[in-house]
Amino acid sequence: MPELPEVEITARRIEEATRGATVESVLAPGMNVMKTFDPPLGPVGYPRMMDRNRKPYPTKDGYIGVLVYNDKHWRRFFTGIGRPDMAADERYTTISGRTKNIAFLYQFLAETLATRTTTEWLTFFDEADIPAMSLTTPDGLLEDAHMKAIDFFTLVDHPSEGRLRMMAIPQTWSRTRPVIKRLAPRLGEHSREILGEYGFSTEEIGKLVAADTVR
């Protein structure tokens, strides 16, 4: 029976919608900042990105990463720390004004953040709806509250290696979520299985193992 046209069209649409694609990306070109104008209006680089104080900031008891970025952010920040005068200052009320004075602003931010603890600042920025997070060390990562909340690290018993710490898959999926179905294989654990999938007979695999070609 000939295939119905609507069935064929639907099949093609499904194929197109589910077809995968390979995406290659090179980091360096994406990070380049060119001189847009010719002749150039200034040195290469975006002042906000190039300022030496654009980095994690020390607090009283650690470090914090914060992005006070748009007009609302800065207005809330200035008002929240008791500096309404800066919130109304024309040098800081627009992106163009802040860019011209970004070195001072980032220095001011660094000095201000050093006056409270990380927890105090996280509470402040959360209430102000300004993106911020605490920084941790590699050792402290295992005790990080967020990592614990999402069960990122789990302990498993490996049959030959003993107790191991495994990391979860670091993405969330709306459907067909990948799961870790097996532990790290031992040397040669799946050799026979894989060779069988490639068409080797049981006898051929036995000879390869006997000759120490595979394990």
C-alpha positions in Angstrom: 0.0 0.0 0.0 1.5 3.4 -1.0 2.5 5.6 1.9 0.0 8.4 2.6 1.4 11.8 1.8 0.4 13.3 5.1 2.2 10.5 6.9 5.4 11.1 4.9 5.2 14.8 5.5 4.8 14.2 9.3 7.7 11.8 9.3 9.9 14.3 7.6 8.9 17.1 10.0 9.7 14.8 13.0 13.0 14.0 11.4 13.9 17.6 10.9 12.8 18.6 14.4 14.8 15.9 16.1 17.9 15.9 13.9 21.0 16.7 15.8 23.7 19.1 14.8 27.4 19.5 15.5 28.3 23.0 16.9 32.0 24.0 17.0 33.0 27.1 18.9 36.4 28.7 19.5 36.7 30.7 22.7 39.4 33.1 21.6 37.6 34.9 18.8 34.5 35.3 21.0 36.6 37.0 23.6 38.2 39.4 21.2 37.2 43.1 21.6 38.0 45.0 18.4 38.3 48.7 17.7 34.9 49.3 16.2 35.6 52.8 14.9 38.3 53.8 12.4 40.1 55.8 13.5 39.6 54.3 16.9 38.0 56.3 19.7 40.2 54.8 22.4 42.3 51.8 23.3 41.3 48.2 22.6 39.1 46.7 25.3 35.8 47.4 27.1 36.6 49.5 30.2 34.2 47.6 32.4 35.8 44.3 31.4 39.4 45.6 31.6 39.2 47.3 35.0 41.5 45.6 37.6 38.8 45.6 40.2 36.3 43.6 38.1 36.9 40.4 40.0 35.7 38.5 43.1 35.6 40.9 46.1 37.0 40.2 49.6 34.5 40.5 52.4 35.1 40.4 56.1 35.3 36.6 56.1 35.7 35.4 52.5 35.0 36.4 48.9 31.9 37.2 46.9 31.1 37.5 43.3 28.5 40.2 42.4 27.2 41.8 39.3 25.8 45.2 40.0 25.0 46.0 36.4 22.0 48.0 35.2 20.4 51.2 36.4 18.1 49.5 38.9 20.9 47.4 40.4 23.1 50.4 41.1 20.2 52.5 42.4 19.2 49.7 44.8 22.8 49.2 45.8 23.5 52.9 46.6 20.2 53.2 48.4 20.7 50.0 50.4 24.1 51.1 51.7 22.8 54.5 52.8 24.2 56.5 49.8 21.1 58.0 48.2 23.3 60.9 47.0 25.2 58.5 44.7 21.9 57.0 43.5 20.9 60.4 42.3 24.3 61.4 41.0 24.2 61.8 37.2 27.6 60.2 36.9 26.1 56.9 38.0 22.5 56.9 36.9 23.1 55.8 33.3 25.3 53.1 31.7 27.3 55.7 29.7 28.0 57.7 32.9 29.0 54.7 34.9 31.3 53.5 32.1 33.2 56.8 32.2 33.6 56.4 35.9 33.8 52.6 36.1 37.3 52.6 37.7 36.0 54.6 40.7 32.8 52.6 41.0 34.6 49.2 41.1 37.0 50.6 43.6 34.2 51.9 45.7 32.4 48.5 45.4 35.5 46.7 46.6 36.0 49.0 49.6 32.3 48.7 50.5 32.1 44.9 50.3 35.0 44.6 52.6 32.9 46.1 55.5 30.4 43.1 55.9 30.5 39.3 56.0 29.7 37.2 53.0 26.4 36.0 54.5 25.4 39.6 55.2 26.1 40.7 51.6 24.3 37.7 50.2 21.2 38.6 52.1 21.5 42.2 51.0 21.9 41.3 47.3 19.1 38.7 47.4 16.7 41.3 48.8 17.9 43.8 46.2 17.5 41.3 43.4 21.2 41.7 42.4 23.1 38.6 41.1 25.6 37.5 43.7 27.2 34.3 45.0 29.8 33.3 47.5 33.2 31.9 46.4 34.6 28.7 47.8 37.9 26.8 47.6 38.2 23.4 45.9 38.2 21.7 49.3 35.2 23.8 50.4 33.2 22.8 47.3 32.3 19.5 48.9 30.6 21.3 51.7 29.0 23.9 49.5 25.3 24.4 50.4 24.1 24.5 46.8 26.1 21.4 45.8 24.5 19.6 48.8 21.0 20.8 47.9 21.2 19.3 44.4 23.0 16.1 45.5 25.8 16.8 43.1 28.3 14.6 44.9 27.4 11.0 45.9 29.5 8.2 47.5 29.4 4.8 45.8 31.1 1.5 46.5 33.1 0.3 43.5 33.7 -3.5 43.4 37.5 -3.1 43.0 38.4 0.5 43.9 36.4 0.9 47.1 34.5 3.9 48.2 34.4 6.6 45.5 32.9 10.1 45.2 30.9 10.6 42.0 29.7 13.8 40.4 26.2 14.1 39.0 25.5 15.2 35.4 25.8 19.0 35.6 22.8 19.9 33.5 19.0 19.7 33.9 16.9 18.3 31.1 13.2 18.8 30.4 12.9 15.2 29.1 15.1 12.1 28.3 17.3 13.1 31.3 20.6 11.2 31.1 21.4 9.0 34.1 24.6 7.3 35.3 23.9 3.6 34.9 27.2 2.0 35.7 30.4 2.7 37.6 33.8 3.4 36.1 34.8 0.1 34.3 37.8 -1.9 35.3 40.5 -2.6 32.8 39.1 -5.1 30.3 35.8 -5.4 32.0 33.8 -5.0 28.8 36.3 -6.2 26.2 34.3 -9.3 25.3 31.0 -7.4 25.2 32.4 -4.7 22.9 34.2 -7.1 20.6 31.1 -9.2 20.3 29.2 -6.1 19.2 31.7 -5.6 16.4 31.1 -9.1 15.1 33.9 -11.1 16.7 32.9 -14.7 17.6 33.4 -16.2 21.0 36.3 -18.3 19.7 38.0 -15.3 18.1 37.7 -13.3 21.3 39.1 -16.2 23.3 42.2 -16.3 21.0 42.7 -12.5 21.3 42.6 -12.7 25.1 44.9 -15.8 25.2 47.4 -13.9 23.0 47.2 -11.0 25.5 46.1 -8.8 22.6 43.2 -7.6 24.7 42.3 -7.9 28.3 
